[in-house]
Amino acid sequence: MKNLIYTGLMILAFLSCNNRQNNATGNVINEAIDTILSFDYRTPVNVSPGGFLVFEGTINDSIQLDILFDTGCAYREILVSDSLKNILNADSGSVQIEKYKKEMGIQHVDFPAFYNMFGKNTAVVGWTFFENKIIAISYQNRHVKILDKTDPNPDSIKVNRRQYRDGVYLTIPVKFHIQGKVIVKEVILDTGFNGTFMVPYDWAEQNHIKTESIVHSLSSNLMQYFVSSDSVTIGNLNQYDVPVHFAKVSFAGLIGNAVLEKYDIMLDLKNYYLYLKPDK
């Protein structure tokens, strides 16, 4: 059986990282409006169902890295492997993907499971990398486009900013129809999770949902219990027979790339709205 992997950088950030702050300003050096940033939709070996958004980038115009974009990571710093301290021994630097450049703090971390999958030359940036920007994500065309503005859309979904422990996370409301029960909850928008939905096991217990087979995560010892939903509603869009994974975790649920990849996405990080257009 293939496995799920969630990169943490949301969950691992909860469990492993020190919440160090530094003096980086977070200033955008180059706006790059209407610039297209190409990514590789990368799926590690023996991992399914979805992939991860990985860009080619640099730090300080010299150190080349793969940069994984994780909207489920609340850190304002770029997360870089401890093994790179000898060539990147600084608290901040300019992070650049094509024409888009931003000053960020640098956090050195040790995530063995993650680096076994992606390599120690892979860094992570969270949603704040594009804070105060409007971005369009096309999984089909493998790019992120930075937009100057967007027209109001009545089908847009409000994105909430929720404080969980040490950071602010982006959440959206989702309605789950499972075994005749209806569960309406906020879940974290997480491009650092390759699966469909991972939600707290408490939701199953509270709603008397019978869980099915067990799956394991490659990035931790976390055991997950699988259920096939009748349908899942996001805004005014429905998906049917969507796998939902219940796990004994303390954070809010996650919506990952295996769901998001079915849409063209407009994520407004100025006004905090999400618009999903089915990818036909």
Secondary structure, 3 states (H helix, E strand, C coil): CCEECECCCHHHHHHHCCCCCCCCCCCEEECCCCCEEECEEECCCCECCCCEEEEEEEECCCEEEEEEECCCCCCCCEEEEHHHCCCCCCCEEEEEECCEEEEEEEEEECCHHHHHHHCCCEEEECHHHHCCCEEEEECCCCEEEEECCCCCCCCCEECEEEEECCEEEEEEEEEEEECCEEEEEEEEECCCECCCEEEEHHHHHHCCCCCCCEEEECCCCCEEEEEECCEEEECCEEEECCEEEEECCCCCEEECHHHHCCEEEEEECCCCEEEEEECC
